[in-house]
Amino acid sequence: MLAPLAAFAQEAVLSGTVTDATGGVLPGVTVTATHVATGNTFVAVTDERGGYRMPVRVGVHKITVELSGFATVTRDVDLLVNQTAVINLQMAPSTVQESVTVTGEAPLIDTSQSSLGANIDPNQMSELPVNGRNFMDLTLLAPGSRQMRSPRRRSARAASTSPFS
């Protein structure tokens, strides 16, 4: 039962819309995400509204969009665990074979869901002082997290005067 959950936890989602220079949507565009570390490729084709959505592995990806009559557009993006990155791309018409490379980062605000969460990258972990080397202290860095306190113990007197004793 834990294996499928662990496999799902290593995924991210790429989605977005592909448009032309005038802002019109482009259906039928081939969107390819290549995982830089492994070479695995994930392919999607935009729908009638120019949108695409594909699950991918976490890590750095090279996204390439191609459509006949348009210049190929390439963009690099680094995806974290359970991240949904919206990557909107714009293609320019081209009669000559040319390639455009755009390098950028995914936005820090996730507008596709309202959950609280955070990713702590290895650099943050190595630079943060952890009291007592307890890795669970790192969970307090996530937005909305708090430490649970144990309930107070009842005094011996309160326990002896209980009507249920």
N, C-alpha and C positions, 0 to 999 in steps of 0.2 A: 504494500500500500504506500510506502514511503518513496519508492523509486519513481513512480510517475510524478509525484509532487516535486521531487528534486529536479527532475528533467524539465518540468514546466518552469521552475524558478530561474532557469538559466536563459530564458527567452526575453526578447524585447520585440517591439512592434514598430515597423516603419509605415507611415501613411502620409498622404498628401495629395495635392492636385498639380497637374502639369498644364500650363497655359502657354499661349503664344505671346508675341510681343505686344499685342493689343489687349491682352487679358482674356481672350477667348479660350475655352477649354479645349484640350486635345485628346480625343478618344483614340485608343489603339496604340498608344505609346508603350514601347517595351522598357520597363524599369528593371534594372539588374543591380542587385546589391552583392558585392563580393567581399567576403570576410577576409581582411588583409592577412591575418595570422595563419589561417588554414587554407585559403583559396576556395572555400565553399561558395557557391553562388546561389542566390535566391532571386527568382524571376517573377514579375507580375506584369500585367497589361492593364492600362488605364481603361475604365469603363466609359459609358456615354457622357458622363459628367466630368471626365478627365481625372477621376480619383483612382487611387490605388491604395492597397493595404496588404502588408505581408509580414508574417512572423519571421524573425531572424534570431541568430545567436548574439549574445552580448560581445562587445569588442568594437574595434575600428572597422568600418565598412567603406568601400568605395562605391558610391551610387552613380550609375550611368543611365541616362535616358536617351533613347534613340527613336527616330521616326523619319521615314523617307521625306526628303525635301526640307529638313530642319537640321541645324547644326547639333552635334552630339554635345550633351552637357554632362559634366562629371563633378561630383561633390563628395568630400570625405566627411564622415560623421562618426563619433564615438558614442556607442550605446551602452548604457548601464543596465543592471538587472531590473527587469520588470518595467523598463522605461517605454513609453509610447512617444516616439518622436514624429512630429509633423514636419515633413520636409516638402515644401511647395517649391516647384521648379518652373522656370520660364525658358522656353525655347525660342530661338530666333530662326527665321527662314534662311536657307542657305542653298545656293546653286553650286558652290564650290565646297568640296569636302573639307570641313574644318572642325576643330575640337575646342571646347571651352571648358576650363577647369575652374570650379569655384570651391574654395576651402572655407569651412566655417564650422561652428559648433551648434548643437541642438539648443533650442531655447531653454532657459532654466525654469520657466513656468509651464506646467502641463495643463492646458486648457481642456483636455479631453476627459478628465476625471477629477473628482473632488476628494480623493483620499489623501491622507497625510502620509508621508514616507520620505525616506532619505537614503542615499547611498554614501557610504564612507569608503573612499578610495584608499589604496595602500599607502599613498603619501601621507594622508591625514592620519592613518593609524600609526605610522612610524614616527610622526612628529608630535603626537599627543601624549602627555604624561598620563599614565593609567595607574591609579593608586592601588597597590597590592597586586598589580598585573592581572586584575580581574577583567576578562574580555567583556563581561556583561555590562561594565560601566560604559562601554562605547555605545550601548543602546540608548543612553540618555542624551546623546547628541542629536537624535532624530527629532524633528518638530512634533510637538504634541505628546512626547513621551514623558512619563513621570514615574517616580519610584513608589512602589506600594509599601505602605507601612503596616506592620503587624498590629492586630487589634490589642487594646490594653487588657491586661489581666484584671479580673475582678478581685477585690480584696477578700480576705478570709471572712471578714465580718459580713460583707454583702452576700457571700455564698451561704453562710449559716442562717441568715434570716430569710432565705428564699421560701416561698410557700410550697415549692415543689420538692423540698428535701425530706 
